[in-house]
């Protein structure tokens, strides 16, 4: 998608250059220049929209992401998590978000890769957009004073 967007931006720049060359060489009458002014105003709006959209497509250069977990099963589930976010919630995980998420996951899982994998699986099955610390609580039946269960 980014390559296609870059091609569109290149085409806009090429068209801009050709339009400017045409305007300079055309020798337009006042009426023609007035009509061209309306087109140029619309063209400039289109360029502004493309510039604004470009900020969304490629806002900054990505950083190198370093995972705190080096196991194959973790790499697999992490890839699944990013694909899940894109598919289910239309969230594109960029490098800075990915790095921060990995660091947070390491923190809430006590740097335990198995716990991290369980956290990701639980988040996906719960339809969550974010990762949260999952407390595994086992409850014992409460006893009253005479030892009977409630």
GROMACS elastic network, one bead per residue, 0.5 to 0.9 nm:
[ bonds ]
;  ai    aj funct       b0    kb
    1     4     6  0.51561   500
    1     5     6  0.62002   500
    1     6     6  0.86461   500
    1    57     6  0.87726   500
    2     6     6  0.60939   500
    2     7     6  0.85883   500
    2    57     6  0.68993   500
    2    58     6  0.75922   500
    3     6     6  0.50509   500
    3     7     6  0.62428   500
    3     8     6  0.87156   500
    4     7     6  0.50562   500
    4     8     6  0.63268   500
    4     9     6  0.87681   500
    5     8     6  0.50351   500
    5     9     6  0.62943   500
    5    10     6  0.86426   500
    5    54     6  0.80707   500
    5    57     6  0.78707   500
    6     9     6  0.50574   500
    6    10     6  0.61542   500
    6    11     6  0.85829   500
    6    54     6  0.88536   500
    7    10     6  0.50446   500
    7    11     6  0.61396   500
    7    12     6  0.86446   500
    8    11     6  0.50447   500
    8    12     6  0.62322   500
    8    13     6  0.87244   500
    8    50     6  0.89507   500
    9    12     6  0.50597   500
    9    13     6  0.63052   500
    9    14     6  0.86687   500
    9    47     6  0.89969   500
    9    50     6  0.74765   500
    9    51     6  0.86152   500
    9    54     6  0.84854   500
   10    13     6  0.51211   500
   10    14     6  0.62111   500
   10    15     6  0.86362   500
   11    15     6  0.60713   500
   11    16     6  0.84370   500
   12    15     6  0.51074   500
   12    16     6  0.60205   500
   12    17     6  0.86655   500
   12    47     6  0.74480   500
   12    50     6  0.87624   500
   13    17     6  0.63058   500
   13    18     6  0.87535   500
   13    47     6  0.89984   500
   14    17     6  0.52226   500
   14    18     6  0.63448   500
   14    19     6  0.86278   500
   15    18     6  0.50849   500
   15    19     6  0.59980   500
   15    20     6  0.85580   500
   16    19     6  0.50891   500
   16    20     6  0.61954   500
   16    21     6  0.85975   500
   16    43     6  0.87565   500
   17    20     6  0.52149   500
   17    21     6  0.61940   500
   17    22     6  0.86434   500
   18    21     6  0.50185   500
   18    22     6  0.61199   500
   18    23     6  0.86478   500
   19    22     6  0.50705   500
   19    23     6  0.62012   500
   19    24     6  0.86812   500
   20    23     6  0.51220   500
   20    24     6  0.62171   500
   20    25     6  0.86460   500
   21    24     6  0.52609   500
   21    25     6  0.61862   500
   21    26     6  0.83604   500
   22    25     6  0.52704   500
   22    26     6  0.56298   500
   23    26     6  0.53799   500
   23    27     6  0.74954   500
   23    28     6  0.77453   500
   23    33     6  0.87141   500
   23    36     6  0.86158   500
   24    27     6  0.70939   500
   24    28     6  0.89505   500
   25    28     6  0.85817   500
   28    31     6  0.79081   500
   28    32     6  0.56303   500
   28    33     6  0.57543   500
   29    32     6  0.51528   500
   29    33     6  0.60204   500
   29    34     6  0.85546   500
   30    33     6  0.50235   500
   30    34     6  0.61391   500
   30    35     6  0.87273   500
   31    34     6  0.51049   500
   31    35     6  0.63837   500
   31    36     6  0.86365   500
   32    35     6  0.50924   500
   32    36     6  0.60733   500
   32    37     6  0.85103   500
   33    37     6  0.60416   500
   33    38     6  0.89058   500
   34    37     6  0.50260   500
   34    38     6  0.68348   500
   35    38     6  0.54564   500
   35    39     6  0.67693   500
   35    40     6  0.88571   500
   36    39     6  0.50286   500
   36    40     6  0.60202   500
   36    41     6  0.85564   500
   37    41     6  0.61590   500
   37    42     6  0.87541   500
   38    41     6  0.51816   500
   38    42     6  0.65174   500
   38    43     6  0.86819   500
   39    42     6  0.51808   500
   39    43     6  0.60556   500
   39    44     6  0.86014   500
   40    44     6  0.60457   500
   40    45     6  0.85879   500
   41    44     6  0.52094   500
   41    45     6  0.64119   500
   41    46     6  0.88235   500
   42    45     6  0.50646   500
   42    46     6  0.63236   500
   42    47     6  0.87736   500
   43    46     6  0.50615   500
   43    47     6  0.63197   500
   43    48     6  0.86937   500
   44    47     6  0.50307   500
   44    48     6  0.61369   500
   44    49     6  0.85975   500
   45    48     6  0.50662   500
   45    49     6  0.61962   500
   45    50     6  0.86639   500
   46    49     6  0.51323   500
   46    50     6  0.62867   500
   46    51     6  0.86948   500
   47    50     6  0.50474   500
   47    51     6  0.61652   500
   47    52     6  0.86353   500
   48    51     6  0.50208   500
   48    52     6  0.61510   500
   48    53     6  0.85285   500
   49    52     6  0.51178   500
   49    53     6  0.60958   500
   49    54     6  0.84757   500
   50    53     6  0.50263   500
   50    54     6  0.59526   500
   50    55     6  0.87933   500
   51    55     6  0.66721   500
   52    55     6  0.54465   500
   52    56     6  0.71534   500
   53    56     6  0.51758   500
   53    57     6  0.64002   500
   53    58     6  0.87526   500
   54    57     6  0.50378   500
   54    58     6  0.59495   500
   54    59     6  0.70558   500
   55    58     6  0.56614   500
   55    60     6  0.80451   500
   56    59     6  0.55259   500
   58    61     6  0.73489   500
   58    62     6  0.89739   500
   59    62     6  0.89632   500
   61    95     6  0.89402   500
   62    65     6  0.86647   500
   62    94     6  0.72706   500
   62    95     6  0.54410   500
   62    96     6  0.72132   500
   63    94     6  0.89839   500
   63    95     6  0.57070   500
   63    96     6  0.66186   500
   63    99     6  0.85856   500
   64    95     6  0.70632   500
   64    96     6  0.86840   500
   64    99     6  0.83941   500
   65    95     6  0.62003   500
   65    96     6  0.77384   500
   65    98     6  0.70918   500
   65    99     6  0.55016   500
   65   102     6  0.88634   500
   66    69     6  0.87994   500
   66    99     6  0.68037   500
   66   102     6  0.82395   500
   67    70     6  0.68886   500
   67    75     6  0.86705   500
   67    99     6  0.74931   500
   67   102     6  0.63099   500
   67   103     6  0.78835   500
   67   106     6  0.89978   500
   68   102     6  0.70145   500
   68   103     6  0.71904   500
   68   106     6  0.66625   500
   68   111     6  0.75659   500
   68   113     6  0.87059   500
   69    72     6  0.89170   500
   69    74     6  0.67596   500
   69    75     6  0.78328   500
   69   102     6  0.87933   500
   69   106     6  0.80844   500
   69   111     6  0.78761   500
   69   112     6  0.83007   500
   69   113     6  0.61670   500
   69   116     6  0.89516   500
   70    73     6  0.87760   500
   70    74     6  0.71403   500
   70    75     6  0.71983   500
   70   113     6  0.85462   500
   71    74     6  0.52703   500
   71    75     6  0.63458   500
   71    76     6  0.87465   500
   71   113     6  0.76851   500
   72    75     6  0.50642   500
   72    76     6  0.61894   500
   72    77     6  0.87546   500
   73    76     6  0.51043   500
   73    77     6  0.63112   500
   73    78     6  0.85744   500
   73   113     6  0.89118   500
   73   114     6  0.89791   500
   73   117     6  0.80834   500
   74    77     6  0.51958   500
   74    78     6  0.59643   500
   74    79     6  0.85152   500
   74   113     6  0.67153   500
   74   114     6  0.79430   500
   74   116     6  0.78852   500
   74   117     6  0.61828   500
   75    78     6  0.51316   500
   75    79     6  0.62112   500
   75    80     6  0.86340   500
   76    79     6  0.52559   500
   76    80     6  0.62978   500
   76    81     6  0.87341   500
   77    81     6  0.60669   500
   77    82     6  0.87307   500
   77   117     6  0.66229   500
   77   120     6  0.73369   500
   77   121     6  0.78240   500
   78    82     6  0.64063   500
   78    83     6  0.86475   500
   78   117     6  0.80182   500
   78   120     6  0.76668   500
   79    82     6  0.52717   500
   79    83     6  0.62324   500
   79    84     6  0.84896   500
   80    83     6  0.50590   500
   80    84     6  0.58817   500
   80    85     6  0.85845   500
   81    85     6  0.62156   500
   81    86     6  0.86988   500
   81   120     6  0.67850   500
   81   121     6  0.81890   500
   81   123     6  0.88259   500
   81   124     6  0.72526   500
   82    85     6  0.51796   500
   82    86     6  0.63719   500
   82    87     6  0.86575   500
   82    91     6  0.82893   500
   82    92     6  0.76095   500
   82    93     6  0.63940   500
   82    98     6  0.86883   500
   83    86     6  0.51230   500
   83    87     6  0.60116   500
   83    88     6  0.83214   500
   83    91     6  0.89938   500
   83    92     6  0.85991   500
   83    93     6  0.89201   500
   84    87     6  0.50914   500
   84    88     6  0.56116   500
   84    89     6  0.75901   500
   84    90     6  0.87424   500
   84    91     6  0.87994   500
   84   124     6  0.72447   500
   85    88     6  0.54246   500
   85    89     6  0.51569   500
   85    90     6  0.61433   500
   85    91     6  0.52407   500
   85    92     6  0.70530   500
   85    93     6  0.77766   500
   85   124     6  0.86279   500
   85   128     6  0.87639   500
   85   129     6  0.66574   500
   85   130     6  0.88683   500
   86    89     6  0.57221   500
   86    92     6  0.55099   500
   86    93     6  0.77523   500
   87    90     6  0.57430   500
   87    91     6  0.78490   500
   88    91     6  0.80792   500
   88   127     6  0.79979   500
   88   129     6  0.86611   500
   89    92     6  0.88325   500
   89   127     6  0.88730   500
   89   128     6  0.88620   500
   89   129     6  0.68535   500
   91   129     6  0.83009   500
   93    96     6  0.82523   500
   93    97     6  0.61066   500
   93    98     6  0.59578   500
   94    97     6  0.55516   500
   94    98     6  0.59996   500
   94    99     6  0.86679   500
   95    99     6  0.60646   500
   95   100     6  0.85817   500
   96    99     6  0.51499   500
   96   100     6  0.61721   500
   96   101     6  0.84568   500
   97   100     6  0.51928   500
   97   101     6  0.59609   500
   97   102     6  0.85189   500
   98   101     6  0.50632   500
   98   102     6  0.60902   500
   98   103     6  0.86037   500
   99   102     6  0.51767   500
   99   103     6  0.62401   500
   99   104     6  0.86221   500
  100   103     6  0.51488   500
  100   104     6  0.61258   500
  100   105     6  0.85200   500
  101   104     6  0.50477   500
  101   105     6  0.59708   500
  101   106     6  0.85352   500
  101   130     6  0.86150   500
  101   131     6  0.77365   500
  102   106     6  0.61592   500
  102   107     6  0.86201   500
  103   106     6  0.51458   500
  103   107     6  0.63197   500
  103   108     6  0.88525   500
  104   107     6  0.50036   500
  104   108     6  0.62188   500
  104   109     6  0.84618   500
  104   131     6  0.82561   500
  104   132     6  0.89254   500
  105   108     6  0.52409   500
  105   109     6  0.59209   500
  105   110     6  0.83480   500
  105   111     6  0.79312   500
  105   116     6  0.63264   500
  105   119     6  0.81808   500
  105   120     6  0.87410   500
  105   131     6  0.71424   500
  105   132     6  0.81196   500
  105   133     6  0.81965   500
  106   109     6  0.52426   500
  106   110     6  0.59499   500
  106   112     6  0.71704   500
  106   113     6  0.79563   500
  106   116     6  0.69489   500
  107   110     6  0.52748   500
  107   111     6  0.62239   500
  108   111     6  0.76712   500
  108   115     6  0.87926   500
  108   116     6  0.79054   500
  108   119     6  0.88479   500
  108   132     6  0.75077   500
  108   133     6  0.53606   500
  108   134     6  0.82358   500
  109   112     6  0.55009   500
  109   113     6  0.74061   500
  109   114     6  0.83791   500
  109   115     6  0.53944   500
  109   116     6  0.52382   500
  109   117     6  0.89153   500
  109   119     6  0.76618   500
  109   133     6  0.72638   500
  109   134     6  0.86855   500
  110   113     6  0.86081   500
  110   115     6  0.79082   500
  110   116     6  0.83970   500
  111   115     6  0.80896   500
  111   116     6  0.76232   500
  112   115     6  0.53129   500
  112   116     6  0.61803   500
  112   117     6  0.87533   500
  113   117     6  0.61321   500
  113   118     6  0.85950   500
  114   117     6  0.51044   500
  114   118     6  0.62490   500
  114   119     6  0.86167   500
  115   118     6  0.50376   500
  115   119     6  0.61230   500
  115   120     6  0.87165   500
  116   119     6  0.50250   500
  116   120     6  0.63210   500
  116   121     6  0.86865   500
  117   120     6  0.52026   500
  117   121     6  0.62101   500
  117   122     6  0.85657   500
  118   121     6  0.51006   500
  118   122     6  0.60261   500
  118   123     6  0.85304   500
  118   134     6  0.88141   500
  119   122     6  0.51434   500
  119   123     6  0.61459   500
  119   124     6  0.87130   500
  119   131     6  0.72309   500
  119   132     6  0.74779   500
  119   133     6  0.71676   500
  119   134     6  0.64169   500
  120   123     6  0.50719   500
  120   124     6  0.62515   500
  120   125     6  0.86691   500
  120   131     6  0.69353   500
  120   132     6  0.89172   500
  121   124     6  0.52025   500
  121   125     6  0.61810   500
  121   126     6  0.84966   500
  122   125     6  0.52125   500
  122   126     6  0.60220   500
  122   127     6  0.85979   500
  122   128     6  0.86096   500
  122   134     6  0.80835   500
  123   126     6  0.51002   500
  123   127     6  0.61924   500
  123   128     6  0.51320   500
  123   129     6  0.76229   500
  123   130     6  0.72493   500
  123   131     6  0.62588   500
  123   132     6  0.76109   500
  123   134     6  0.89242   500
  124   127     6  0.50884   500
  124   128     6  0.60508   500
  124   129     6  0.81680   500
  125   128     6  0.77875   500
  128   131     6  0.72952   500
  128   132     6  0.89008   500
  131   134     6  0.88396   500
  139   142     6  0.85846   500
  140   143     6  0.89945   500
  141   149     6  0.61674   500
  141   150     6  0.67917   500
  142   147     6  0.89177   500
  142   148     6  0.84190   500
  142   149     6  0.60017   500
  142   150     6  0.61488   500
  143   146     6  0.75909   500
  143   147     6  0.52651   500
  143   148     6  0.55599   500
  143   150     6  0.64954   500
  144   147     6  0.54128   500
  144   148     6  0.59094   500
  144   149     6  0.68474   500
  144   150     6  0.74378   500
  145   148     6  0.77217   500
